Amino acid sequence: MRAIPSDAIIVRQNWLRAYEWTTDRGAAALNDYARSNDPFTKVGRQQVAVEVSSVIRASPDSFRVAWTERHYENGQLSTTERWTA
């Protein structure tokens, strides 16, 4: 849920899709994240494009994911960040 498209309808669809893939515990974590990082407040001003570069199984129950985030302010690239979790 790191990506923030410029269209509020797409933001909503992405959130609903994310809930389809979570357990009850995961849904609670998404709810907490949404309360503290409301993506709808950024629509039209800020966008974040996410590109996943690798997904590796870390254990039978977890994955290690690497991705790049490109942050845009009013349509202009402002920062690029690399993440791993």
CYANA upper distance limits for C-alpha pairs under 8 A (distance plus 0.5 A):
  1 MET  CA     14 ASN  CA      8.10
  1 MET  CA     15 TRP  CA      7.60
  1 MET  CA     18 ALA  CA      8.07
  2 ARG  CA     48 VAL  CA      7.67
  2 ARG  CA     50 VAL  CA      7.49
  3 ALA  CA     47 GLN  CA      7.84
  3 ALA  CA     48 VAL  CA      5.38
  3 ALA  CA     49 ALA  CA      5.88
  3 ALA  CA     50 VAL  CA      6.05
  3 ALA  CA     69 GLU  CA      8.40
  4 ILE  CA     11 VAL  CA      7.04
  4 ILE  CA     39 PRO  CA      7.10
  4 ILE  CA     42 LYS  CA      8.24
  4 ILE  CA     43 VAL  CA      7.79
  4 ILE  CA     46 GLN  CA      7.95
  4 ILE  CA     47 GLN  CA      5.41
  4 ILE  CA     48 VAL  CA      5.24
  4 ILE  CA     49 ALA  CA      7.28
  5 PRO  CA     10 ILE  CA      7.19
  5 PRO  CA     11 VAL  CA      6.67
  5 PRO  CA     43 VAL  CA      7.60
  5 PRO  CA     47 GLN  CA      5.95
  5 PRO  CA     48 VAL  CA      7.08
  5 PRO  CA     49 ALA  CA      7.83
  6 SER  CA     43 VAL  CA      5.85
  6 SER  CA     44 GLY  CA      5.82
  6 SER  CA     45 ARG  CA      8.27
  6 SER  CA     46 GLN  CA      7.89
  6 SER  CA     47 GLN  CA      6.41
  7 ASP  CA     11 VAL  CA      6.95
  7 ASP  CA     43 VAL  CA      7.05
  7 ASP  CA     44 GLY  CA      7.76
  8 ALA  CA     12 ARG  CA      6.74
  8 ALA  CA     40 PHE  CA      7.11
  8 ALA  CA     43 VAL  CA      6.70
  9 ILE  CA     13 GLN  CA      6.73
 10 ILE  CA     14 ASN  CA      6.53
 11 VAL  CA     15 TRP  CA      6.87
 11 VAL  CA     39 PRO  CA      8.00
 11 VAL  CA     40 PHE  CA      7.95
 12 ARG  CA     16 LEU  CA      6.76
 13 GLN  CA     17 ARG  CA      6.64
 14 ASN  CA     18 ALA  CA      6.70
 15 TRP  CA     19 TYR  CA      6.99
 16 LEU  CA     20 GLU  CA      7.19
 17 ARG  CA     21 TRP  CA      7.51
 18 ALA  CA     22 THR  CA      7.28
 19 TYR  CA     26 GLY  CA      8.49
 19 TYR  CA     27 ALA  CA      6.51
 19 TYR  CA     30 LEU  CA      8.37
 22 THR  CA     26 GLY  CA      5.51
 22 THR  CA     27 ALA  CA      6.27
 23 THR  CA     27 ALA  CA      6.62
 24 ASP  CA     28 ALA  CA      6.78
 25 ARG  CA     29 ALA  CA      6.89
 26 GLY  CA     30 LEU  CA      6.75
 27 ALA  CA     31 ASN  CA      6.65
 28 ALA  CA     32 ASP  CA      6.79
 29 ALA  CA     33 TYR  CA      6.68
 30 LEU  CA     34 ALA  CA      6.55
 31 ASN  CA     35 ARG  CA      6.73
 32 ASP  CA     36 SER  CA      6.99
 33 TYR  CA     37 ASN  CA      6.31
 33 TYR  CA     38 ASP  CA      8.35
 34 ALA  CA     38 ASP  CA      5.48
 34 ALA  CA     39 PRO  CA      7.68
 38 ASP  CA     42 LYS  CA      8.30
 39 PRO  CA     43 VAL  CA      7.39
 42 LYS  CA     46 GLN  CA      5.69
 42 LYS  CA     47 GLN  CA      7.80
 43 VAL  CA     47 GLN  CA      7.56
 44 GLY  CA     74 ASN  CA      7.91
 45 ARG  CA     73 GLU  CA      6.49
 45 ARG  CA     74 ASN  CA      5.63
 45 ARG  CA     75 GLY  CA      8.29
 46 GLN  CA     71 HIS  CA      7.75
 46 GLN  CA     72 TYR  CA      6.08
 46 GLN  CA     73 GLU  CA      5.29
 46 GLN  CA     74 ASN  CA      6.66
 46 GLN  CA     75 GLY  CA      8.10
 47 GLN  CA     71 HIS  CA      6.42
 47 GLN  CA     72 TYR  CA      5.60
 47 GLN  CA     73 GLU  CA      7.25
 47 GLN  CA     75 GLY  CA      8.23
 48 VAL  CA     69 GLU  CA      6.88
 48 VAL  CA     70 ARG  CA      6.05
 48 VAL  CA     71 HIS  CA      5.07
 48 VAL  CA     72 TYR  CA      6.71
 49 ALA  CA     69 GLU  CA      6.12
 49 ALA  CA     70 ARG  CA      5.61
 49 ALA  CA     71 HIS  CA      7.09
 50 VAL  CA     67 TRP  CA      7.26
 50 VAL  CA     68 THR  CA      6.26
 50 VAL  CA     69 GLU  CA      5.14
 50 VAL  CA     70 ARG  CA      7.06
 51 GLU  CA     67 TRP  CA      5.98
 51 GLU  CA     68 THR  CA      5.73
 51 GLU  CA     69 GLU  CA      7.03
 52 VAL  CA     65 VAL  CA      7.85
 52 VAL  CA     66 ALA  CA      6.54
 52 VAL  CA     67 TRP  CA      4.65
 52 VAL  CA     68 THR  CA      6.96
 53 SER  CA     65 VAL  CA      8.22
 53 SER  CA     66 ALA  CA      6.06
 53 SER  CA     67 TRP  CA      5.64
 53 SER  CA     68 THR  CA      7.79
 54 SER  CA     64 ARG  CA      8.44
 54 SER  CA     65 VAL  CA      6.18
 54 SER  CA     66 ALA  CA      5.72
 54 SER  CA     67 TRP  CA      7.53
 55 VAL  CA     63 PHE  CA      7.02
 55 VAL  CA     64 ARG  CA      6.22
 55 VAL  CA     65 VAL  CA      5.05
 55 VAL  CA     66 ALA  CA      7.14
 56 ILE  CA     63 PHE  CA      5.98
 56 ILE  CA     64 ARG  CA      5.59
 56 ILE  CA     65 VAL  CA      6.96
 57 ARG  CA     62 SER  CA      6.69
 57 ARG  CA     63 PHE  CA      4.84
 57 ARG  CA     64 ARG  CA      6.67
 58 ALA  CA     62 SER  CA      5.99
 58 ALA  CA     63 PHE  CA      5.30
 58 ALA  CA     64 ARG  CA      6.22
 59 SER  CA     63 PHE  CA      7.27
 64 ARG  CA     84 THR  CA      7.59
 64 ARG  CA     85 ALA  CA      6.15
 65 VAL  CA     84 THR  CA      6.11
 65 VAL  CA     85 ALA  CA      5.95
 66 ALA  CA     82 ARG  CA      7.96
 66 ALA  CA     83 TRP  CA      6.16
 66 ALA  CA     84 THR  CA      4.81
 66 ALA  CA     85 ALA  CA      7.13
 67 TRP  CA     82 ARG  CA      6.40
 67 TRP  CA     83 TRP  CA      5.84
 67 TRP  CA     84 THR  CA      6.96
 68 THR  CA     80 THR  CA      7.53
 68 THR  CA     81 GLU  CA      6.19
 68 THR  CA     82 ARG  CA      4.98
 68 THR  CA     83 TRP  CA      6.66
 69 GLU  CA     80 THR  CA      6.15
 69 GLU  CA     81 GLU  CA      5.68
 69 GLU  CA     82 ARG  CA      6.85
 69 GLU  CA     83 TRP  CA      8.22
 70 ARG  CA     77 LEU  CA      7.42
 70 ARG  CA     78 SER  CA      8.17
 70 ARG  CA     79 THR  CA      6.47
 70 ARG  CA     80 THR  CA      5.04
 70 ARG  CA     81 GLU  CA      7.08
 71 HIS  CA     77 LEU  CA      6.42
 71 HIS  CA     78 SER  CA      6.12
 71 HIS  CA     79 THR  CA      5.70
 71 HIS  CA     80 THR  CA      6.72
 72 TYR  CA     76 GLN  CA      5.60
 72 TYR  CA     77 LEU  CA      4.84
 72 TYR  CA     78 SER  CA      5.71
 72 TYR  CA     79 THR  CA      7.66
 73 GLU  CA     77 LEU  CA      7.01
 73 GLU  CA     78 SER  CA      6.66
